[in-house]
Amino acid sequence: MYALRAATTVEANTTEKIKEAVEELWSKFTAVNGFEKEDIISVIVSSTKDITAAYPASFIRGMGYGEAALLDVCQLQIDGEIPLCIRLLVYTAKPGRNVYLRDAARLRPEWSFDLEEASGPRPRSAIKKITPYVPGKPIDEVKREYGLTDVIKLASNENPFGPSQKALAAAAEALQSVRLYPDGASYELKTSLADFYGLRPEQFIAGNGSDEVIKMLSEAYLSEGDNIVCADVTFSEYEFGARVMGAEVRKVPLKDYKHDLSGFLANIDARTKICYICNPNNPTGTIVGEREILEFLEKVPGNVLVVVDEAYSEYVESPEYPDFKKLIGAYPVVVLRTFSKIYGLAGLRVGIGISSPEIIQNIEKTREPFNVNLLAQAAAAASLKDQDHIEYCFRENAAARREFYQRCREAGIEYVASEANFVLIKVDGAEAIVRKMLERGVIVRGTSSFGLKDHIRVSLGTKDQMDRFWQVFTEVRDGGMKQ
Ligand SMILES: Cc1ncc(COP(=O)(O)O)c(C=O)c1O
């Protein structure tokens, strides 16, 4: 949950003027933050004593926000108080910005919502609904913010062992040629991928991270008024891609932390263009098995593209995990993979889409000419040739996961069994724990920005990093309980 502020002033103490000011404030506050009705949890409306003609909160209710808890209260009368002023304290499900209008902007100039801004260039209305992505905090930022020298990051599911030495050597060599543009078609990379997976080069599209592939897919398949179906909770880029295109997002709650594919089917309609299955799912680490996914694909209408995001596939141990070639061969499916996770190249940005040549051609039309840089292409292709390194990272991760479960059981912490390189744990007061751990130099990820409260996603690190995690987590949790 988040708490935001807004304020405005009223021209005169009449019902009409109060209504006009509240409606202006509320519509700007919700529009600039892209809030939908379900994002508003409660609003405390505090008015100065000279506002008596009407209850200001009633006008928020009148705009369709009756589901939220609304309360009118009276502002303290302190000398120098701005007259006819209405202040809001809004509890929301998503982060956003504070909005101060009219004379109230004098109270907090840094939160002033310049009325001129609204009459300047206006983005498309779809853009207003986009909530910025909340990434794991970078190590250097945490060092600067808290004056720390030793910080570990277990917040973005990166590979603690880094890339193959072969990838680094290839990137170093490619550095000699950076005056030239990269090969826009990523020919070498696609040929290496085709060899590695036993497919054809035309079955691949390369992106500046799979994030970019998701954006390209959205551009190729979504128009305003279309919809996507995805899990609630899951990786946020699917929603982002849809929102950019003005499409609706239909979220199907997880069942026991797993995708509910019958719920997906129930949500598909004539405007559904893409279904996203994150497998393993971020942030739960759970998977959909091959039989279940094939049954689902049999029932999905043929005009719906099913995107199976396999960013963490290389970490999976379960024999139930789908063979992706059975999916892309027979159905309109795009499988996403990335070099950011087990291949350890998150900083270089390479992700891929794998599908039929026809689907790939459609997505290719939205691709920027030189989207994957020279070093990234070279490093990614070389890293495929070092599967010993991948095997090593897989084994270490599997051992770290088992050890993590053991520590959870010993500490009485509830965890979700994961097939990925992270584990979701359930803890009361998760966001406060995350903040306190950050102050002590351990970055982990609270999942309230995913819409899942009281959980923390912990990326699995080296043995030393995990020991430090448990030491700080225990300190913070036990310290918190004593308070
Ligand atoms: C499920 C999932 N898909 C895709 C990505 C994005 O990966 P990339 O670095 O290739 O953009 C992530 C990153 O965290 C992820 O968790």
The ligand as an SDF file (V2000), in Angstrom:
LIG
                    3D

 16 16  0  0  0  0  0  0  0  0999 V2000
    9.8950  -13.6170  -16.3960 C   0  0  0  0  0  0  0  0  0  0  0  0
   10.8370  -12.6170  -16.9600 C   0  0  0  0  0  0  0  0  0  0  0  0
   10.8290  -12.3940  -18.2670 N   0  0  0  0  0  0  0  0  0  0  0  0
   11.6600  -11.5050  -18.8310 C   0  0  0  0  0  0  0  0  0  0  0  0
   12.5530  -10.7960  -18.0580 C   0  0  0  0  0  0  0  0  0  0  0  0
   13.3860   -9.7520  -18.7170 C   0  0  0  0  0  0  0  0  0  0  0  0
   14.5890  -10.2480  -19.0680 O   0  0  0  0  0  0  0  0  0  0  0  0
   15.5850   -9.4140  -19.9950 P   0  0  0  0  0  0  0  0  0  0  0  0
   16.7160   -9.0390  -19.1230 O   0  0  0  0  0  0  0  0  0  0  0  0
   15.9500  -10.3790  -21.0730 O   0  0  0  0  0  0  0  0  0  0  0  0
   14.8610   -8.2230  -20.5350 O   0  0  0  0  0  0  0  0  0  0  0  0
   12.6080  -10.9920  -16.6920 C   0  0  0  0  0  0  0  0  0  0  0  0
   13.5330  -10.2220  -15.8710 C   0  0  0  0  0  0  0  0  0  0  0  0
   13.5420  -10.2070  -14.6870 O   0  0  0  0  0  0  0  0  0  0  0  0
   11.7170  -11.9290  -16.1220 C   0  0  0  0  0  0  0  0  0  0  0  0
   11.7000  -12.1360  -14.8120 O   0  0  0  0  0  0  0  0  0  0  0  0
  1  2  1  0
  2  3  1  0
  2 15  2  0
  3  4  2  0
  4  5  1  0
  5  6  1  0
  5 12  2  0
  6  7  1  0
  7  8  1  0
  8  9  2  0
  8 10  1  0
  8 11  1  0
 12 13  1  0
 12 15  1  0
 13 14  2  0
 15 16  1  0
M  END
$$$$
